[in-house]
Amino acid sequence: MHVRFAVRTALVAALLSAAVTATPSASAADNHLASRQPTGAPAAVAAQTPPVAAWRLDDRNRSERAAAWAGSYAGLPGPGVRFGDQGPDGNMPGAAYFDGGDFSYVNTQGAAVDTTHAFTAGVWVLPEETGRDMIAITQSGITSTSNFSLGTTTDAAGNPVWSFTLPSADGESRVTGGTPQAGEWAYLAGAYDPATGKARLYVDGAQVATADAAVPEDTILWNFVMGRDGDDRSKRWQGSLADVRLWDSVVAPAELAELGRRKPWLRAYWPMESAETCCDGLTIIPEVDHRADFLLGGDAHITTDDALAGTGSVSLDGDGDYLESNIPPLNTSRSWAVSAKVRLHGTPDRDMAVLSQLGRQADAFTLRYRSADRTWQALLAHADEPDATTTQIGGPAPGGTQTLLLQYDAKAGDVQLWIDGTLADSAPYAAADAWEAVQFLQAGRDSAADGVGAHYLDGDIDEVRTWAGALSGEEINSL
């Protein structure tokens, strides 16, 4: 299908240039959830236990060292490691990418923690594959058995599982549980408590498995390594790692739960307060940090009369009016959320779209008003195909101003529609059904089967936001 209504290539380039060169504005950044996560800083945790060794792995691209923010040893990367990748909170640089090849590792020159005593190890991990043994972090041993390792393996049935391995008197003890998902971040932690003789495995802050363990007191400690087995240099990690921490104690489950909560990252925010003239007289609404712009199409315009929020809203008359972003502000193949305030003009007798994101042949999602039963409806396509199967959820549209939020939670495997801070509906949506829509975010219309704009909105729209990651109920209520 040819997308005839997309912004011309030259126009997109001009808008991108304007977005790059514009001076960021902080005027609306103090709104709820409007500010970005601080680059490079670990998440704030109440009564945080200080680690004895830690590497954020948020070093700049082409860095020759992985800086340690706790402990004595910087990391020494092999040529198969690339710094500067996006981390679990959306920051760039925020992670190191390991290509899984022979030189995919970060070595250190000493032991990070004494594993014969109580200790905890934690790391953010994103595996690109899950069907084999891969080590995210380990501490080498003189023998073939490491001091410990965290990573992935497969169970007896061949299913991928997370793994925490410790040495034992007759070889090794292994704790396994949870289900790794390729391309998805998870917070992996292992804790060993010799006082209780237990090893525990945590995924995203939740305990998923426990087993008896007793690390021999004469275990010889060796160097800490990221991305591969330290002894035989196998089981190489393919994917990303971030925020490695080791403690010389058993860290409380509540602290691991906080560390393991992936904070959603605000990708884009349009408060719709004002418009600017740009690029041969075209009208745009800049994103609050000038990371993206909305192009106003048709007769779409800012109105200050009875704004939905703040001092302005965008008014659309339903006859060819729309907004279209100059970049795709969502990766719809991973967890995401999008929200907007909307008010319909009267009681429409036809379907109308509020938000949609366009792929090459279909919309990944459409959030719209359904006239037949006067409801809000979300449709999520299972493939970038015109006739793809869709998952549909909905909720009441009683009229007036409403705040709509649609999100996909890859870990939970579902999609949710929230209306005015209340969960209206949800449905299963498998990772295999999610795909990345590489075109534009649209407000006020979606795409018809032949690629032209359709279902134009007759109403007002305001406060459009997009996030990487799924929001909690508390965060949604703050909107």
Sequence and secondary structure as in RCSB ss.txt:
>XXXX:A:sequence
MHVRFAVRTALVAALLSAAVTATPSASAADNHLASRQPTGAPAAVAAQTPPVAAWRLDDRNRSERAAAWAGSYAG
LPGPGVRFGDQGPDGNMPGAAYFDGGDFSYVNTQGAAVDTTHAFTAGVWVLPEETGRDMIAITQSGITSTSNFSL
GTTTDAAGNPVWSFTLPSADGESRVTGGTPQAGEWAYLAGAYDPATGKARLYVDGAQVATADAAVPEDTILWNFV
MGRDGDDRSKRWQGSLADVRLWDSVVAPAELAELGRRKPWLRAYWPMESAETCCDGLTIIPEVDHRADFLLGGDA
HITTDDALAGTGSVSLDGDGDYLESNIPPLNTSRSWAVSAKVRLHGTPDRDMAVLSQLGRQADAFTLRYRSADRT
WQALLAHADEPDATTTQIGGPAPGGTQTLLLQYDAKAGDVQLWIDGTLADSAPYAAADAWEAVQFLQAGRDSAAD
GVGAHYLDGDIDEVRTWAGALSGEEINSL
>XXXX:A:secstr
   TTS  HHHHHHHHHHHHHS    TTTTSTT S   TT     TT    SEEE     TT SSB EEESS  B
EE TTEEEEE  TTS SS EEEEESSTT  EE SS SS TTS EEEEEEEEES  SS EEEEEEEESSSS SEEE
EEEE TTS EEEEEEEEETTEEEEEEES   TT  EEEEEEEETTTTEEEEEETTEEEEEEE    TT  EEEEE
ESS TTT  S  EEEEEEEEEESS   HHHHHHHT    EEEEEE     EEETTTEEEEE TTSS EEEEETT 
EEE TT SSTT EEEEESSS EEEESS    TTS EEEEEEEEESS  SS EEEEEEE SSSEEEEEEEETTTTE
EEEEEESSSSTT  EEEEEEE  SS EEEEEEEETTTTEEEEEETTEEEEEEE  GGG     S EEES EE TT
SSEES  EEEEEEEEEEES   HHHHHT 
